[in-house]
Structures are given as structure tokens and as C-alpha cells.
Amino acid sequence: MTDFLPSLRHFLSLLTIAALAAVQGCAPQGPANISSPDGQVQLTFSLQKGVPVYEASYKGVSFLRPSRLGLDFMDQPALDSAFTITSIRVDRRDTTWASPYGTADSVRNRYRQLTVELRELADPGRTLQLQFRTYDEGLAFRYIVPEQPDLDNLTVREELSTFRFASDYTGFAMRRSGFGDNYEGFYRPRRLSQIAPDSLTAMPLTLELRNGWAALTEAALTGYAGMSLTGSPDRPATLRAALAPLPGEESGGAKARVSAPFRTPWRTVLLADRAGELATSHLVQNLNEPSRIADTSWIRPGQIIWPWWNGRIAGDLPLSGEPGTSVMKYYIDFAAEHDISALLVDAGWYSLEGEAWRSPEEQNLLTMEETRAGHYDVQEVIRYGSEKDVDVHLWVHLNSLAGQAEDILSTWAQWGAAGIKVDSYGGDHQELVDDLQEIVRIAARHELMVNYHGAYKPTGWERTWPNFMTREGVFGLEQSKGSPRPDATHNVILPYTRMVAGAMDYTPGAFDLDGTPEHPKHVQTTLAHQVAMYVVYYSPQQMLVDYPDAYRSRPGPFRIVRNIPATWSESRFLDGRPGEYVVMARRSGHTWHLGAMTGNEGRTVQVPLDFLEEDVSYRARSLMDGSDADADPSSVTMADGRYSSRDTLSLVLAGSGGAAIRFWPSSGDR
């Protein structure tokens, strides 16, 4: 009899599970498939012995093998196995939307969506939804935990998302120094098998597939921890999710505190035939909610003069090189003279710059630090800017706004400030993400634009809050203030990696490549390379980093820069390869701009002009490396010409060089 009871219990358990599956309806238990609207991206979801997995192919070639999904909690059993499918729903959508700035006038949001509802077979029978989308440009998935008993307060220990690739692909990976860094690193060529389980890799991660390119990143990061990637200890071509821990939980504890119902960010895989086409995709923005700002007329993209990297050199002024009212007015006068939209007042205006970083919580953001109050009045700077029709943006440390963002930002708006530059030490844990996004929402109420430095990767949130203009999260030109880097090879990796995620405030525009004895620089490119950045690198707030006399001394190249918009009607990748070179074309109205940059090695690039409108004659003004640019990086050649869509340009680029060309219809203005 005792031997019979376990067998009976086992039989009754199986009978209960079978009955539960029957009660849950006749939902299909086999694989569920969706494809992109053009049929080139295929995604399959299935349960393998109760474990949810997905796999994917691109243009008929598998690149993701069955990859496990799930969520692990500290106070609940993991939601990752012993499931049955209770419902499957397929939807599709095709809409368009527009933003006050961007890389295109309007964005098409066309996808197919698969929503799978799962229920645990055993008690307590929790429910989990998995939502997948396929676009012509890639795929995405996220977890949805519906409202249900006993899930009011959850602590996420880890997300069990995996990416099991079909081969040991090679890509460009940035190894993070830790969860608290600021994404200011280098993307190095690396095979998937070289990403160790004890290392941390940033997203976007760009990979070369057998028949194209892929980039892994995330979208719609709100109320959750930022995600990075680690290797797998038992599968060399598999990557696993790694969520940023909450402060004080760095040893593997809490990653996010949530309550059902909740949704995770989207985990995205962008796909393209050529690596540069990843940077012209809008998939990341499409996965975010529509704009919550009804009137965006006050949001103004444009170029901004930035007296910080250049040492605040201000001609013969007595306080040249120091932050102060007279120096800022000098830069406002230059901005007004050249129709530059704004001035960025960087750190050092409400306290000494070092103090602003060392003790941000102790600073008074509404008064001047007393040792310089006699010569620095930021309200007077804002008033003077208004008189000259130049907006003023104010720097602030993120921690200085903690608990008082409403009072501070409303006051700055009353002063007449147009925007803020929020800086931080780095990181992307849930509390920091929440604090930053609350600042962006408050800034929107007071019609303030936001630029974020010390930043994590973009996740497309600027679609929802378009006052969130741009961010750093990149090893940019400011680093050359203290060392001979970044080099040009790094610069021509960025369009294929970091820029895939969104706008990038690299802070380009060095004209004095060596600086002055008092303010030395170590720029590792030609002048033409710097000019080309304004076309290749997208940011709706593009910085002009050098001092006025550096620009005045090169009026021709500076005129080229000033004619390059910060927002675009259309963008096209023309040619290139990560780490070697890049050629981009962008259109504003009827005018096209072409930017080309090469790595440390010089090259000649043939560029067909078939992006120009057919049967239209275009005039052009070009800036290219001079014939002696390898010896003198500041050497440039400028020329005018006429072209049509049938022509091909031959660009001769020096090592670390570049070119920038403007095309406008012959009947149009110059």
C-alpha cells in the first residue's frame, strides 16, 4: 500500500495538470511565428519542456538559436519554466509620427506583434506575457507581468533573457569598467566567445552576421534597471542580460523594485544589410510611447557655442580663460554675430567647478558662490543673451537637483534659461533612471530642453519627451583636453555602434588642433575630419567647442560648419565599414550635405551621387583635406562645382581625414 500511494499521487498530479491545460482553453501549444512586414525577419516562439524560448532568422539565415527567457525574483520563485500557453494574439500596425527634430521629417512605425500569455501549471499559477515585435529593421521583445494576487511588490534579482547566436560572430564591443561607469569607453573588435561571463559589455553591441549586421540594445527604459551583457559560462556564442544593481546591492542583490502590473523595457536586435544602415533605423524610437508634450514650438534644435573645452579663451579680456560674466557676454556676442542659437554656461557658475563635483548635494543653485559673485552673474548673462536673441543653457550636477528639481528649474525658467545640461558620475541603476526622467518631466513643464552628460546609452525616450534632446555616453572630443585621444579609428567606429542607439553629443568642432600654451589640446584628426562630424554625427544640439578667434581665423571652413543643420529631413548611409571609414548623406529641405571620415589610414573613396534628385542640377561647395594634410592636419582645400545624380565623386582623404560637401539646386540660394 505504501508503494502504491506515491504512484497514485503522481497520477493525480498529471491528471490535474492535464485538466488545468484543458480548462485554460484550446490555445495552441506549438510554435508561434511572426515575420516582419517585408518578410525578411522571422521570429519563432515556443515552449521547450515548459521553458519559453525564441529564435530568429534574417533573410532566410538563422542567427539566433532557441534562446531562453524568464524573470528571477528575490521574493518569489522565478518566472521561467513549467508554463503552458493560454493565449496567442497577433496584431499589426502601420502609422507615422513626427518630432520637432530628428534624422527624418517623419517616421514610419510599421510592425507585426505577437503576444503570448503563459500560466504556470503548478500553484500559484502566475501569469506572464511575452510580447514580440518584428520590423523590417529588426525585432524586439519584452516581459509583461499582469496584475494578479501577491505580486504587488516584487524585487527583480535578474532578468534571464539570453541571446544564443548561431555562430561565434565578430563585432565591436565596449567593455564596461562596472555598472557605475559613464559609457565613455572604446569599442574593440571581439568575437562573442571572447566576452567572458565575469565581464560587462555595454549596449549597443554591433555584430557582423553571415549575411548582414545586427546591433543589440534596449528601448523604452523607464522605471527599471539599465541592461548590459555578459558571456555565458557554458555556451561560448551566448550572451546573457545583466541588470544594473540598485545602490548598495552590488554583490548580486536587488536590481529593480516593481509592482504588477509592470512592463520591462524592450530588448532589441536591429538588423541591416550594411553596418551603417543600423544608424539610420528608427526602431529604438518606435518602441517608445508617443510624445507627451502637446506644444513643442519652444523646443529648438541648433548649434551651441560651448566655452569649456577651449579653456574659455576670450580674446584680450582681462578674465579670459576664467568663468565670468564678461567672458560669457563675449561668447554671446560671437554667437549673435554668426546666428548661433545658444550659449552653454558650463560648470563653475554657481560654485567653483571642483566643488560642484566634490559635494553636489551641498551647493546652492540659486546664488553665486561668494568668491566670484563680484564678477559672475548668470542672471545678467541670461538677460544679455535674450537681448542678443541667444538662448542660454545652464550646467548642473544631477545630484544637486535631488529633492528640489521643481523649485530650482521653475526659478531658472523664470530667469529666462532655455535649457539645462545635467551631468553625473554615470551608472544606469533604477533610482538614477527614475531621478533623471523626473528631471526631464519637470523640465518639460517649465519649457526647458535637456542635454545629459555622464550618461548611459539612449533608449529612445526622446520620442516621449522631445525636450530630452541629446546625451553624451561616448568617449568624445573633450578627452583630447588631457591626452592624445580619441583617434580617428575610434571616431569611425562610433557611427556603427554608439550612434545606433540615438543622438550623440560628441562635442565636435576643433579648429585649433593643438590649442594654446595655456590651454593645450591633443586633437588626433585633420580639420576636415572635424567639420565632417557635423554631418556624420547626429545630435539636435551640436556643440561648437572652440574659442571665437579659432573660428574667425578660418572663415571658409567655419562657414561650412555654420551651414550644416542640426536636424534633418532624410538621412542615408552611403558607404563605409566600422573602424575604416564612413560616408553619410543627409538632406534638409532641398539641400543635401555629405560627410566623409576615415580612420587613421588615408584612402580614396568613390561616392556615387545617386541620392541627389534626378534631372536636377546642383551647385556644391566642398571642404576636403589639403594635399599636405598628412603633414599639416589643419590644411584644407575648398572648391565649388556643379553635379547631378549621374556623377561620382572621388574623395581623397588623408589619414585621420575627412570631407564635407553641401549640394543645393542651382536655382536655390547659396
C-alpha positions in Angstrom: 0.0 0.0 0.0 2.8 2.4 0.8 4.4 1.8 -2.6 1.1 2.5 -4.3 0.5 5.9 -2.7 3.4 7.8 -4.4 2.3 6.3 -7.8 -1.3 7.5 -7.1 -0.1 10.9 -6.2 2.0 11.1 -9.3 -1.0 10.0 -11.4 -3.4 12.5 -9.8 -0.8 15.3 -10.3 -0.5 14.5 -14.0 -4.3 14.4 -14.2 -4.6 17.8 -12.5 -2.1 19.4 -14.9 -3.9 17.9 -17.9 -7.2 19.2 -16.6 -5.8 22.6 -16.0 -4.4 22.8 -19.5 -7.8 21.8 -20.9 -9.6 24.4 -18.7 -7.3 27.1 -19.9 -8.7 26.7 -23.4 -7.6 25.4 -26.7 -4.7 27.7 -27.1 -2.1 26.2 -29.4 0.9 24.7 -27.7 3.1 24.5 -30.7 5.5 27.2 -32.0 4.1 30.7 -32.8 5.6 32.6 -35.7 5.6 36.2 -36.9 7.6 37.8 -39.7 8.4 41.5 -40.4 6.2 43.3 -42.9 8.7 42.7 -45.7 9.1 39.0 -44.7 12.8 39.3 -44.2 12.9 39.0 -40.4 11.4 35.8 -38.9 10.8 35.1 -35.2 9.5 31.9 -33.6 8.4 31.5 -30.0 7.9 28.1 -28.4 7.9 26.2 -25.1 10.6 23.6 -24.7 9.6 21.4 -21.9 7.7 24.3 -20.4 10.6 26.8 -20.8 9.9 29.8 -23.0 12.4 30.3 -25.9 12.6 32.4 -29.0 14.7 32.1 -32.2 15.1 34.3 -35.2 16.4 34.5 -38.8 17.3 37.3 -41.2 16.7 36.8 -44.9 16.3 33.1 -44.5 19.5 32.6 -42.5 19.2 31.7 -38.8 21.2 34.0 -36.5 19.6 33.3 -33.1 19.0 29.8 -32.0 16.5 28.9 -29.3 17.2 31.4 -26.5 15.8 31.1 -23.0 13.6 33.8 -21.5 12.5 34.5 -17.9 12.5 36.7 -14.8 14.1 35.9 -11.5 12.8 37.5 -8.2 14.2 37.7 -4.8 10.9 37.2 -3.0 9.1 34.9 -5.4 10.1 31.8 -7.4 11.4 32.6 -10.9 9.0 33.0 -13.7 11.0 31.0 -16.2 9.6 27.4 -16.6 6.7 24.9 -16.2 4.4 27.1 -18.3 1.5 26.3 -20.6 0.3 28.7 -23.3 -3.1 30.2 -22.5 -3.5 32.6 -25.4 -1.7 33.8 -28.5 -2.6 37.1 -30.3 -1.1 38.6 -33.4 -1.5 42.3 -34.3 -0.1 44.6 -36.8 0.3 48.4 -37.0 1.4 50.9 -39.7 1.4 54.6 -38.6 3.7 57.6 -38.9 4.8 60.2 -36.4 6.9 63.4 -36.4 9.2 65.1 -33.9 10.4 68.7 -33.7 13.8 67.4 -34.7 15.4 64.2 -35.9 17.1 62.4 -38.8 13.9 62.4 -40.9 10.9 64.6 -41.3 8.5 61.7 -40.3 9.0 58.2 -39.1 7.1 55.1 -40.2 6.2 52.8 -37.4 5.2 49.5 -39.1 5.4 46.2 -37.3 3.8 42.9 -36.5 3.3 41.9 -32.9 3.0 38.6 -31.2 1.6 38.5 -27.6 1.9 35.1 -25.8 0.2 34.6 -22.4 1.7 31.9 -20.2 0.5 30.4 -17.0 2.3 28.2 -14.5 1.0 24.7 -14.4 1.6 24.4 -10.7 0.4 26.6 -7.9 0.2 29.6 -7.6 -0.5 29.6 -11.3 1.1 33.0 -12.0 0.7 34.6 -15.4 3.4 36.1 -17.6 3.0 37.7 -21.0 5.8 37.8 -23.6 5.4 40.4 -26.3 7.4 40.3 -29.6 7.6 42.7 -32.5 9.1 42.3 -35.9 10.1 45.3 -38.0 11.8 45.4 -41.4 14.7 46.8 -39.4 14.8 44.1 -36.7 13.0 42.6 -33.7 12.2 43.3 -30.1 10.7 41.6 -27.1 9.6 42.5 -23.6 8.0 41.0 -20.5 4.6 42.0 -19.1 3.5 40.9 -15.7 -0.2 41.5 -15.4 -1.9 42.5 -12.1 -2.6 39.4 -10.0 -2.6 38.3 -6.4 0.5 38.5 -4.3 2.6 40.4 -6.9 2.1 43.9 -5.5 5.7 44.3 -4.5 8.4 42.4 -6.4 12.2 42.7 -6.3 13.9 41.6 -9.6 17.1 39.7 -8.9 17.9 39.2 -12.6 16.4 39.0 -16.0 17.0 35.7 -17.6 17.0 36.9 -21.2 19.6 35.3 -23.4 20.9 35.7 -26.9 22.2 32.3 -28.2 23.8 33.1 -31.5 24.1 30.6 -34.4 27.8 31.2 -34.8 30.7 32.8 -33.0 30.2 36.2 -34.7 32.7 39.1 -34.5 31.6 42.5 -33.6 32.5 45.8 -31.9 32.1 45.6 -28.1 32.8 48.1 -25.4 33.8 46.6 -22.1 32.4 48.5 -19.2 34.5 49.1 -16.1 31.4 48.4 -13.9 27.8 49.2 -13.6 28.6 52.8 -12.4 30.6 53.9 -15.4 29.5 56.6 -17.9 29.8 54.6 -21.1 32.9 56.6 -22.1 35.0 53.7 -23.4 36.3 52.1 -26.6 34.6 49.6 -28.9 37.1 46.9 -29.8 36.8 44.1 -32.3 35.8 41.0 -30.4 34.3 37.6 -31.0 31.3 36.5 -29.0 33.4 33.8 -27.4 35.8 36.4 -26.1 33.1 38.1 -24.0 33.7 36.4 -20.6 31.0 35.6 -18.0 32.7 37.8 -15.5 33.0 40.8 -17.8 30.4 43.5 -18.6 29.7 44.6 -22.1 27.8 47.8 -23.0 25.0 48.0 -25.5 24.7 48.8 -28.3 26.8 45.7 -29.3 27.2 45.5 -33.1 27.9 42.1 -34.7 28.7 41.0 -38.2 26.4 38.1 -39.2 26.8 35.8 -42.2 24.5 37.9 -44.3 24.3 41.3 -42.6 24.8 43.2 -39.4 23.0 43.2 -36.0 23.0 45.5 -33.0 21.8 44.6 -29.6 20.4 47.3 -27.3 17.3 48.3 -25.3 14.4 50.7 -25.8 11.9 52.4 -23.5 14.0 52.2 -20.3 11.6 53.6 -17.7 11.1 52.5 -14.1 13.7 49.7 -14.4 17.4 49.0 -14.4 19.6 49.5 -17.4 20.8 46.4 -19.1 24.3 45.3 -20.2 25.5 41.9 -21.4 27.8 39.1 -20.1 29.1 35.9 -21.6 27.7 32.5 -20.8 29.9 30.0 -18.8 28.7 27.0 -20.8 27.8 28.4 -24.3 30.6 30.5 -26.0 28.3 32.2 -28.5 25.6 33.1 -26.0 25.1 36.4 -24.2 23.0 37.0 -21.0 21.3 40.0 -19.6 23.0 41.8 -16.8 20.9 44.4 -15.0 22.4 47.3 -13.0 22.1 46.7 -9.3 20.4 49.2 -7.0 22.8 51.2 -4.8 24.1 49.1 -2.0 23.2 45.9 -3.9 26.3 45.5 -6.0 27.0 42.0 -4.7 24.2 40.4 -6.8 21.1 41.5 -4.9 18.2 43.7 -6.0 18.1 45.1 -9.5 14.7 46.6 -9.7 11.7 47.1 -7.4 8.4 46.8 -9.3 4.7 46.1 -8.7 2.4 44.2 -11.0 1.2 45.2 -13.5 4.5 46.2 -15.0 6.4 46.0 -18.2 10.2 45.7 -18.8 12.0 47.8 -21.4 12.2 46.3 -24.9 15.2 44.1 -25.7 16.0 45.0 -29.3 18.0 43.5 -32.2 18.5 45.9 -35.1 19.2 44.2 -38.4 20.6 45.6 -41.7 22.5 44.5 -44.8 25.2 47.1 -44.1 26.5 48.2 -40.7 25.9 51.9 -41.4 22.2 51.3 -42.1 21.8 50.5 -38.4 22.4 54.2 -37.6 19.5 55.3 -39.8 17.0 53.0 -38.2 14.2 54.4 -36.0 13.4 51.1 -34.4 14.5 52.2 -30.9 12.4 55.4 -31.0 9.4 53.5 -32.4 9.4 51.2 -29.4 8.7 54.2 -27.1 5.4 55.9 -26.3 4.2 58.9 -28.4 5.1 62.5 -27.3 3.5 63.8 -24.1 4.3 67.4 -24.9 1.4 68.9 -26.8 3.1 72.2 -27.9 6.7 71.7 -28.9 7.2 75.1 -30.5 9.7 76.1 -27.8 12.0 73.1 -28.5 14.7 74.4 -30.7 17.5 72.3 -32.2 20.6 74.0 -33.3 24.3 74.7 -32.8 25.5 75.9 -29.4 28.7 77.7 -28.5 30.4 75.9 -25.5 33.2 77.7 -23.6 34.7 74.9 -21.6 36.8 72.5 -23.7 38.5 75.5 -25.3 39.7 77.0 -21.9 37.1 79.8 -22.1 39.6 81.9 -24.2 38.1 85.3 -24.8 40.5 87.4 -26.8 42.1 90.2 -24.8 39.6 90.3 -22.0 41.2 90.6 -18.5 39.4 87.4 -17.3 40.0 85.4 -20.5 40.2 81.8 -19.5 38.0 82.2 -16.4 34.3 81.7 -16.0 32.7 85.1 -15.6 30.0 87.5 -16.9 32.3 89.3 -19.3 33.6 86.1 -20.8 30.1 84.7 -21.3 29.0 88.0 -22.9 32.0 87.8 -25.2 30.8 84.4 -26.4 27.2 85.6 -26.7 28.4 88.4 -28.9 30.2 85.9 -31.1 27.0 83.7 -31.2 24.9 86.7 -32.2 27.4 87.7 -34.9 27.2 84.3 -36.5 23.5 83.4 -35.9 24.4 80.7 -33.4 21.2 79.8 -31.4 22.6 79.3 -27.9 25.4 79.5 -25.3 26.0 76.7 -22.8 27.2 78.0 -19.5 29.1 75.0 -18.1 30.2 74.1 -14.6 31.6 76.9 -12.4 28.8 79.4 -12.4 27.0 78.6 -9.0 30.2 77.4 -7.3 33.7 76.5 -8.2 33.7 73.7 -10.7 35.6 71.3 -8.4 33.1 71.9 -5.6 30.2 71.3 -7.9 31.6 67.8 -8.4 33.0 67.1 -5.0 29.9 68.0 -3.0 27.0 68.4 -5.4 24.3 68.0 -2.6 25.7 70.9 -0.7 25.5 73.5 -3.5 23.1 76.4 -3.6 21.9 76.6 -7.2 20.1 79.9 -6.8 23.0 82.1 -5.7 26.6 82.7 -6.9 29.5 81.2 -4.9 30.7 84.2 -2.9 34.3 84.2 -4.1 33.3 85.0 -7.6 29.9 86.7 -7.1 31.6 90.0 -7.9 32.4 89.1 -11.5 29.9 86.3 -12.4 26.2 87.0 -12.6 24.4 84.3 -14.5 21.1 86.1 -14.5 22.8 89.0 -16.2 24.3 86.6 -18.7 20.8 85.2 -19.5 19.4 88.8 -19.8 22.2 89.8 -22.2 21.6 86.6 -24.2 17.9 87.5 -24.5 18.8 91.0 -25.7 21.0 89.4 -28.4 18.5 86.6 -29.3 20.9 83.9 -28.0 19.4 81.3 -25.7 21.3 80.3 -22.5 21.6 76.8 -21.2 22.8 76.1 -17.6 25.0 73.2 -16.4 24.0 71.4 -13.2 25.1 68.2 -11.4 22.2 65.7 -11.3 22.7 65.1 -7.5 22.4 68.8 -6.9 18.8 68.7 -8.1 17.8 65.8 -5.8 14.6 66.7 -4.0 14.5 70.2 -5.3 14.2 70.0 -9.0 10.8 71.6 -9.2 11.9 74.7 -7.2 15.2 75.0 -9.0 14.1 74.5 -12.6 11.0 76.7 -12.2 13.3 79.5 -10.9 15.8 79.1 -13.7 12.9 79.2 -16.2 11.7 82.4 -14.6 15.3 83.8 -15.1 14.9 83.0 -18.8 17.1 80.0 -19.2 16.2 77.9 -22.3 17.7 74.6 -21.2 19.9 72.6 -18.8 22.9 70.3 -19.2 22.6 67.6 -16.5 25.9 65.9 -15.6 26.5 62.9 -13.4 29.1 60.4 -12.4 27.5 57.7 -14.5 25.5 54.5 -14.0 22.1 53.3 -15.1 20.5 51.7 -12.0 16.8 52.1 -11.4 17.0 55.0 -9.0 19.2 57.1 -11.3 17.0 56.3 -14.3 14.0 57.5 -12.3 15.7 60.6 -11.0 16.8 61.7 -14.4 13.4 61.1 -16.0 11.7 63.0 -13.3 14.0 65.9 -14.0 13.2 65.7 -17.7 9.4 65.7 -17.0 9.8 68.8 -14.7 12.0 70.5 -17.3 9.2 70.0 -19.8 6.7 71.6 -17.6 8.9 74.7 -17.5 9.8 74.6 -21.2 13.5 73.7 -20.6 15.5 71.5 -23.0 17.8 68.8 -21.5 21.3 67.6 -22.5 22.6 64.7 -20.4 26.3 64.0 -19.7 27.9 61.3 -17.7 25.2 59.4 -19.4 24.0 55.9 -20.1 23.0 54.8 -23.6 19.9 56.4 -25.3 16.8 54.2 -25.3 14.5 56.3 -27.5 12.8 58.2 -24.6 13.2 61.4 -26.6 10.2 60.4 -28.6 8.0 60.5 -25.5 9.7 63.6 -24.1 11.2 65.5 -27.0 12.8 68.2 -24.7 15.3 65.4 -23.9 17.4 66.5 -26.8 20.7 64.7 -26.7 23.3 63.0 -24.4 26.9 62.0 -24.1 27.6 58.4 -23.2 30.6 58.4 -25.6 34.3 58.9 -25.4 34.3 62.2 -27.2 36.4 65.1 -28.2 36.6 66.6 -24.7 39.0 63.8 -23.8 41.6 65.4 -26.0 41.9 68.2 -23.5 44.2 66.0 -21.4 45.6 63.2 -23.7 46.2 62.4 -27.4 42.9 60.6 -27.9 40.4 59.7 -29.2 41.9 58.8 -32.5 40.2 58.7 -35.9 39.7 55.0 -35.9 37.6 55.3 -32.8 35.7 58.1 -34.4 34.7 56.0 -37.4 33.6 53.1 -35.2 31.1 55.3 -33.4 28.6 55.7 -36.3 28.2 51.9 -36.3 28.0 51.4 -32.6 27.1 54.1 -30.1 25.2 56.2 -32.7 22.9 53.2 -33.4 21.1 54.0 -30.1 20.4 57.6 -30.7 21.7 61.2 -30.6 25.3 61.6 -29.6 26.8 64.7 -28.1 30.4 64.0 -29.1 31.1 67.8 -28.9 32.9 68.3 -32.3 34.4 71.3 -33.9 38.0 71.7 -33.0 39.7 74.3 -35.3 42.8 75.0 -33.2 44.0 71.4 -33.1 47.0 72.0 -30.8 45.5 74.7 -28.5 47.5 77.4 -26.9 50.4 77.1 -24.4 48.0 77.9 -21.6 45.3 75.6 -22.9 47.0 72.8 -24.9 44.9 70.3 -26.9 45.8 66.9 -28.5 43.3 66.6 -31.4 44.2 63.5 -33.4 42.4 64.3 -36.7 42.5 66.7 -39.5 40.4 69.9 -39.6 38.3 68.4 -42.4 37.6 65.4 -40.2 36.3 67.7 -37.5 34.0 69.5 -40.0 32.6 66.3 -41.4 31.5 65.3 -37.9 28.6 67.8 -38.1 27.1 65.7 -40.9 28.1 62.2 -39.9 27.3 62.5 -36.1 23.7 63.2 -35.3 22.8 65.5 -32.4 20.0 68.1 -32.4 22.2 70.2 -30.1 25.6 70.3 -31.8 28.3 71.9 -29.8 30.9 74.4 -31.2 33.7 73.6 -28.9 36.5 76.0 -29.9 37.1 79.7 -29.0 35.9 82.5 -31.3 39.3 83.5 -32.7 39.9 79.9 -33.7 36.8 80.1 -35.9 37.4 83.7 -37.1 40.8 82.7 -38.3 39.3 80.1 -40.7 36.2 81.8 -42.1 35.8 79.4 -45.0 35.7 76.2 -43.0 33.6 77.9 -40.3 31.0 79.0 -42.9 30.7 75.3 -44.0 30.1 74.3 -40.4 27.5 77.1 -39.8 25.6 76.0 -42.9 25.2 72.4 -41.6 21.8 71.9 -39.8 21.3 70.1 -36.5 18.1 68.4 -37.7 17.3 66.6 -40.9 14.6 65.7 -43.4 16.3 62.5 -44.5 19.4 60.5 -43.7 21.3 57.9 -45.8 24.3 55.8 -45.1 26.3 55.6 -48.4 29.5 53.7 -47.7 32.0 52.5 -45.1 33.0 49.9 -42.6 33.5 50.1 -38.8 36.9 51.3 -37.9 37.9 52.1 -41.5 35.7 54.9 -42.9 32.1 56.2 -43.1 30.2 58.3 -45.7 26.8 59.7 -44.8 24.4 62.0 -46.7 21.7 64.0 -45.0 19.0 66.2 -46.5 17.5 69.4 -45.1 14.7 70.6 -47.4 16.1 70.5 -50.9 19.8 70.8 -49.8 22.0 67.7 -49.3 25.1 67.5 -47.1 27.7 64.8 -47.4 30.1 63.9 -44.7 33.0 61.5 -45.0 35.5 60.5 -42.3 38.3 58.0 -42.4 40.3 56.2 -39.7 44.0 56.5 -39.1 44.8 55.3 -42.6 44.2 57.5 -45.7 42.1 56.3 -48.6 40.3 57.3 -51.7 36.6 56.7 -51.8 34.3 56.7 -54.8 30.9 58.1 -54.0 28.0 57.9 -56.5 25.7 60.9 -56.1 22.6 58.9 -56.9 21.0 60.2 -53.7 20.5 63.6 -55.4 17.2 64.2 -57.1 17.1 63.1 -60.8 17.2 65.7 -63.5 18.2 68.4 -61.1 21.4 70.4 -61.5 23.2 71.0 -58.1 25.8 73.5 -57.1 28.2 72.4 -54.5 30.8 73.7 -52.1 33.3 71.2 -50.7 35.8 71.2 -48.0 38.4 68.4 -48.1 41.8 67.6 -46.7 44.6 69.6 -48.3 47.2 67.8 -50.3 49.7 68.2 -47.4 47.1 67.3 -44.6 49.2 64.3 -43.5 51.9 66.7 -42.5 49.7 69.7 -41.6 46.3 68.4 -40.3 44.8 71.9 -40.4 45.3 72.1 -44.2 42.1 72.1 -46.2 41.1 72.6 -49.8 37.8 74.3 -50.6 36.2 74.3 -54.1 32.9 75.0 -55.8 31.4 72.8 -58.5 28.2 71.5 -60.3 26.9 68.0 -60.1 23.9 65.8 -60.9 22.7 62.4 -59.7 24.6 60.7 -62.5 28.0 61.9 -61.2 30.5 60.1 -58.9 32.8 61.9 -56.5 36.3 60.8 -55.8 37.2 61.7 -52.2 40.9 61.7 -51.4 41.1 61.5 -47.6 44.3 61.9 -45.6 45.0 59.7 -42.7 42.5 60.7 -39.9 40.9 62.9 -42.5 37.5 63.8 -43.9 35.4 65.8 -46.3 32.2 67.9 -46.1 30.2 68.9 -49.1 27.0 70.9 -49.5 24.7 70.4 -52.5 21.9 72.7 -53.4 19.7 73.1 -56.5 21.2 75.5 -59.0 18.1 77.7 -58.8 18.4 77.9 -55.0 20.2 80.3 -52.7 23.8 79.6 -51.6 
